Amino acid sequence: MERNYQVAASVFVHPDELNCRTAFHEAGHAAAIHIRNRQKQLPPVFFEIQVKRPQSSEFEFFAKVVDGNLIQNLPIAVVESFSVLTNTGLHSCQAAYEADVVNLLVGPLAEAKYVAGCDGEIFKLELMNLEALRHYGGHSDLERAQYYLEYFITSKPHREKKLAELLVQAYRFIDNSQHWACIEGLARFILDSRQEVISCDEAIAVFDACMYAPQHERWINMPEFSGR
């Protein structure tokens, strides 16, 4: 899951601001992969966050979530953790691809919410549509989401309807204050840590600190950054 730099906002974005947007984007992906999948009682999947930090102003800050897709791990996951139907009544394959699509959409939505907060604007689902997400690094995420849906749903109207439904689910995830605190916490970790790879366990430790600690203690209990 990688923020697409070529399809960014048409106006100039300061490099420091773009770094923050990238961190929130990837933190959104990671939070959805771990927290939402667990809430849906879906099998855990491995992911890591790869980070490249510029040595000079000539290079760009780069971060992306690697792996974390249920569909790619479905044969093993079905054997280990699934029956024919999940507890929601969905076939395991459908539950997996829908979760993967939601997790893809959470990234650009998280970036959009961060930008709205910086600009003092209200973040509403009514102001967000799939095309708008392309302005928040979501081009490659949407391409992959479309690919998933084309594979499982042959009818274009049905695909569009399903994608709109999954966008609502992605919005509801980040609209939860605890989930957003986790995204903020991991974004801060990505920006402040000097690590080139943030492991799945490290990201989960950040989520746990943000999810379960009282609000005034969330930053105090954050795990220390390696290599600082």
N, C-alpha and C positions, 0 to 999 in steps of 0.2 A: 504494500500500500504506500504509494508515493505521491506527495503533493506535486502537481504539475505546474512548473514554473512558466511554461510558455503561454498558459492561458490564465494570466493574472489580471488584476484590475487595470483598466486602461490608463489610470492616473499613476503618477510616480509614487512609489512606496519606498520609504527610507529603508536601507538594509536592516537596521535594528528592528524596525517594525515588521519587516518580512520574516525575520528570524522568529519573532514572537508568534506570528501567524502560522508559520510552519510547525512550531512546537505545539501549539494548540490543536492544529489539524491532526498531527500524528498521535498526540495524547488522546484525542477523541477516538481514533481507531482503536488504540490499545485498551481504553476503558471499556468500550463496547464489547470487544473480544473477550475480555475477562469477566466483567461484571454482568453484562446482559446475558451472555451465554450461560453463566452460572445460574442466574435467576430463571432462565428458561429450562434449566436442568439438562443442558446440552453438554456433550463431552468437552473436557478441557483440551485446549490445543496450545502447542508451543508457539511463542512469538518472541522476537527481540526487536529492539530499536537500534538501528545503525545511525551513527551521527558523524558527520564530517564538519570540523570547525575550520573556518578560513584562517590561514596564516598571514594573509594580507587582504587589503580591500579589493584586490583583483579577483578574489574567489568568493563564492557564495556559501553561506551556511546551508547544510544539507542534513535532513533527517528523514528516515522512513521506517515504517513497521514492516518487518520481514516475517513471512509465514502468518499463522493465525487464521487460516482458512479451514473451515469444517469440511467443505466439499472435497478438498484435496486429501483429507485424512479420513474420509467417510468409510472406506472399507474396513479400516481398523476400528474406527469409532463404533460402527454398527455392531461388530463382533463383541467389543468390550462393554459398551454402555447402552446400546439401544435394543429395544424390542421392535416388533414390526411397527407399532404405533408409539408415538411419544405420549406423555401425559396430557398433551393438548389435543390429541386425536389426529395430529398431522403425521403423515408418513415421514419416516426419519430423513429421507432424502429431501423432501420439501421443507422440513423444519430447518435442515442444514443450509440449504441455499437461501432461504429467506433470511436466516440469521446473518449469513455472510453479506447479503445485500444491505441489510440494515447497518451492519458494522462499517461497510464502505461509505454509506451516506452520512454516518455520524461525523466522520472526519471533516468534510467541508462545512457541515452545519456547525461544528464546534468552532471552526475558524470564523464563520459568519457571525456567531454569537459574540466571540471575542471582539471582532471589529465593531459590532454594534455597540458593545459596552464602552469601548474606547471613544466612540463618536457621540456617546450620550443618547443613543437611539434605542427605541424599544424593539426587542427581538420577538417577532411574531411569526407563527407558521404561515399566516396569510400573506406575509411579505416574502416568503421563501417559496420558490418553485425549483424544479430540477434544472432549468436553464440558468437560473441565478447562481446555483452552486458552482457553475463553471468559473465564476468570478472569484471563487474562494478556493482555488487550487483543485477543483473537483472534476476536471475533465477526465483524467485517467480513471478515477473512481467510478464515474458514471459509465464510462466505456466498459469497465469490467462488470458493473451491475447489469448493463444491457446484455452483455454476453451471457451471464448466468441465466437471465430470464429468457433469452432466445433459445437457450438449450432446453429449458424445462416447459416453456409456454409457447406454443406455436402461433397462437392468435395475437396479432399486434394490439387490438383493442384490450384484450385481456392482460397483455403484458403492461400496457400503459396504466391500466387500472390497478394492477398489483404493485407497480412501482410507486404509484401515488399513495397506496395504503402503507407501503413500507417506509416512505418518507415521513408519514405521520408518526409511525412507531419510532423512527430515529429522532424526530423532534421531541417526542415525549421523553425519550431517554435523557437527552441533555437538558431538558427543562426541569428535571428533578434536581433539587438543590444539592443533595448528597453526591449525585453523579457528577454534577458540575464542579463541586469541590475536588473530586478525584481528578478530573481533567485539568483543573487549574494546578493541582499539586504536581501532577506528572509533567505538565508543561514547564513548570518552574524547575523541576529536576532536570529535564532535558537541557534547558538553557544554562543552568548553573553548574551542572556536573561537567567534568573534563573528560569523561569516558567517551570512547568511540563506539562502544557497544553497551547498551543498557539491557540487562537480561530480563527475562520474564519474571523471575523471582524478585528482582529489584523493583520492577514496576508494580507488582502485586503488593510489595511492602509499602510503597507509597500510597496505593489505593487503600490499604487497610488503615494506615495512619490517618488518612483524610476521612474515610467512611465512618469510623467508629469513635474517633476522638471528638470531644466537644469543640465547637468552632474556634474558641479562643486558644485551643491547644493544638490545632491542626499543624501549624508550622513548627511548633516547638518539638513535636514528636516525629517530625520527618526523619527518615533514615539519613545518616551522614553520607555525603557524596565521596565516592572513591576518587582518589587522585587529585583532590583539591589542594 
